[in-house]
Amino acid sequence: MMDPRQMEKMMRQMGIKTKQIESSLVTIETSDGKILIAEPQVTEVDMQGQKTYQIAGSVKFEAGISEDDVKMVMEQANCSREQAMDALKQNKGDIAQAILSLQEQKKS
């Protein structure tokens, strides 16, 4: 196994620079939702002016809630946008469960 200092020296000789970036959360937005990386270890690698980032940490996927889903819940449960969003979040995006939970709230 190579000594980390030797590795860094070799990388510098090849024109590769690295630096650690202090961060508390990394968010990657995708068409399907968000990927959240908590307590990330972020390394910036600069190779001849081309920067790339290496990220390691605890990963959590957060599914996105579509506007169509919110509208459907609002219409079916006759509620506000905020109530529909909260119900969808509490029911992990399950439209039917969100509507049922809102209807149950109105009965009580």
N, C-alpha and C positions, 0 to 999 in steps of 0.2 A: 504494500500500500504506500502511496506517495504522500509525503509530508504536505499539508495544506499550503505552507509557504512556498515550497518548490512548485506546486501546481500553479499558484498565483503568479509566480515569476515566469513560468513557461507561457502562461496565458498572456501576460503583458508583452512578452517577446513576440507573440503572434498577433499583437494588436488587439487583444481582447481585454476589456476592462470590466470589472464587476463592482457593484456597490449594493449594500443592504439599504432598503427603504423602510423606514419606520411607518407602520400602519396598524390600524385596529380592526378594519373590516374591508374586504374587497367584494364588490358587487359586479357581476357580469349579467347584463340584460340580454335575454334571448327572446325569440318569438314565442316560446312556450312558457316563459316566466323568468325568474331570477335565480342565479346561482350565487349564494352568499358564502364567503369564506371567512370564518371567524378566526381571530388570533393568527393572521397570516404571517408567513415568513416570505417576504418579497425581495427578490434579487433582480437588479437591473443588469443586463449583460449588453455591453456596447462593443460590437464587433465591426470595426472600420466604419463607424458612423451609423450602423444599423442597430437600433435598440430593440431588445426583446426582454420580456419579463418572465421570470419563473416564480410561481406561487405555490406554496404548500400551506395546509392548515385544515381546520375542521370544516367540511363542506355540508351545506344544507340547500336543498332545492325548494324554491317557493313558487308554486304554480300561479300563473297569472289568472286573473278573473276578467273575462271578456265583457265588453260593454253590452253585448247582446244578452249575456247571462243576467247582468244587473237589470236590464230593461224588462226581461221576462219575469224576474222575481218581483219587481216593482208592480207590474201589471197584474200578475196572478195574486199577489198578497195585498195589493192596494196599499203600498207603503212608500216611504221616502227612499231616495237614492242611498242615503246613509244607512238606513235600516237594512236595505237589501244587501249592501256591501258587507255590513257586519254579519248578517246571517250567512252569507256565502263564505266568509272567512271562517266563522265558527263551525261550519259544516264542510270545510275543506273543498269548496267549489261544487258541492252536490246541490244542484238546483232544486230538485224535488224536496230534499230535506230542509233546505233554506226556506222554501215556501211553507212547508208544513210547520216549521218552528215559528214562523211569523204568524201564521193563522192560529196556532195554539196560544201565543202571547195575547192575541186580541180577545180570545175567549175568556181568559182569566182576568 
